């Protein structure tokens, strides 16, 4: 996989991210508009459509599915699509990076661990670019709305998008309270995907990562660490929500374990030879 091909595929991936984000934010505007149109007479709402409001549109998430609970569970489709696109974009790289130019780089490095750490850094950098693209789209929408680059979240926005407002803490709210966890979760998920792709192959890795996202949406606990990226489960928004330190600790363990397990497996595998000796 040469450098130009890598840059081209990364550009296509980031363009898909931007397109997906535009669709989500347009859907958010439509949802809010329909909610305002259906509101009872005499009710007034103040929604500024700030940068924080649009970021909430990406990562509002949902409450856990506990069955028998009076809180309505709504699958977080936008959140799921965002992270699934992240996973799919990263999945193809490990398989192709050991062919052609990638093999030459591995030989030049003289150390498999050096090559592996470089792959981990590449994944982290790609995730940051992916998140920056989503942030840029939200910023452009907020500038068009005339609200400017404000991290604050309009309290009425939470009501209009069916956020679990019954458990809300008092205002003010801001997107910075959960965006740090979004980045941490995204990097951890990317490294987790990298490890799985080397261990079991691209398709198996994507399937396992998608299953993890579903488990995070429906359940609670460490197995669903991706839920740390949901504002609906953030302690700054709702009672008994997660704290940033908790998110960093759990995701840090996932990231470190993924790098170590993947690195050990990579060092013990045959990387050159027939097509079948590479990743399935």
Helices and strands as residue ranges (DSSP letters): H 3-37, H 51-59, H 77-96, H 101-109, H 112-145, E 152-153, H 155-160, G 165-167, E 173-174, H 176-200, H 202-218, G 222-229, G 231-233, H 244-267, G 275-277
